[in-house]
Amino acid sequence: MRMHIFRFIIVTAFLGMTSAKAAVWQETQSWDSSWEKKYSEWVRNSFNEEIFVSGPYKDISTDCSDAVYAARVIFAYEHKLPFVIRDSTGGGSRITNKMSRFDDISDSLKRVRKFIVFVGQATSTKTLPDDTYPVKINREYVRAGTVWTRPRQNAASIIDRIVRGGAGQDPGHAELVKSVSDTGVIYLIGSTVPKAVRQMHTTSSLVFMPVETTTGLRNWIPADYYGRSKSSIPGYSLEQYNTLGSEGGDSRHIRTWTRDVQKRLALREESKEESIERQADDVCGLVNARVDIVADGEERRRHLDGACMDQGDYEAYSTPSRDNRIKESLFQIMDAANAKGFTKTQKLKKLKSYLDRCPDIRISSGRTISLYEFALQLMKGNVSNNPNHNFEARWGLGRDITICRKY
């Protein structure tokens, strides 16, 4: 009898070990409102700009959507919660922490690092709408950990594509809400393209307005809601697509939309001076974050020695959405400052004292440009977002021409 009991204990232990090995990690908790709150607190306090350049997740390469998915994976792993997303290859299958693809890796941290890379390869801004749902604009549902996303937008018509010289219009993008201030300002944290090991960037600049139900402010679909209607999830709402941002009639605009969202989330009104200084700091950060991508693009352009970049290179090193984000942020500062002038450059001069608070930007070894001068060249249309153009043209310091195709 004792031998049977002993064998039962050994078999049970073996099966337990096998089960543990067969999963990326074993879940012992279940998602609920309490864990969602803890996830939000973790994003606000622990998901910082250095998480992929130091610590246990050092040297993991990310682009914008990779970082968003990785945050959810890391928190679920560290707290033994389930991780579930839709398998983008089709059908009703899921990618979960229970998959046995990484059985050969005994170290749990190495296993989850491999899983993060796998999830990044299987997902993109196109898959985020399948794993998230649009939320009500209030402080209960728009919080640290909320996803801010837009899948890739293509040119609207064949004529537009021909005029633009290529097929693409705006690349997709995704970030996480890092925090919501008492003045209702949403701070975002995120990575960018191309996929690389990098420090992330934090900004309060909302560059696009949600116009489709696959975009905007969204929260993760609870695991037990997959296969069910998203509209049944608590907090689901389409108000950010139709109620906010109206300037009268059917017209909607990003600046009005941003103000409406801020008012919904504010506990107190942001002063004019606070708004101008915050947004000037945003522009400073956005332009500094542009330095590395332009430098990498210039290195690639020189390596090609006159050959045109292919679509992959072009999308990795071009900066249209990044430059539009900077420009839109400048317009928002002009609005906040009530800057007067007949032209954009005249209005920009009213902001010089604020922009000059930003230290000169080191764009290459021994070369700097002031934020005001860059903003001036951007407003004049002299800054190129085309990676086939030379370094001077990319910074508005010269002109260049190319017969290369745009994508």
Secondary structure by P-SEA (a helix, b strand, c coil): caaaaaaaaaaaaaaaaaaaaaccccccccccaaaaaaaaaaaacccccccccccccccccccaaaaaaaaaaaaaaaabbbbbbccccccccccccccccccccccaaaaaaaaaaaaaaacccccccccbbbbccccccccccbbbbbcccccccaaaaaaacccccccccccccccccccbbbbbbbccccccbbbbbbbcccccccccccccbbbccccccccccccccccccccccccccccccccccaaaaaaaaaaaaccccccaaaaaaaaaaaaaaaaaaaaaaaaaaaaaaaaaccccccaaaaaacccaaaaaaaaaaaaaaaaaaccccccaaaaaaaacccccccccccccccccccaaaaaaaaaacccccccccccccccccbbbbbccccc
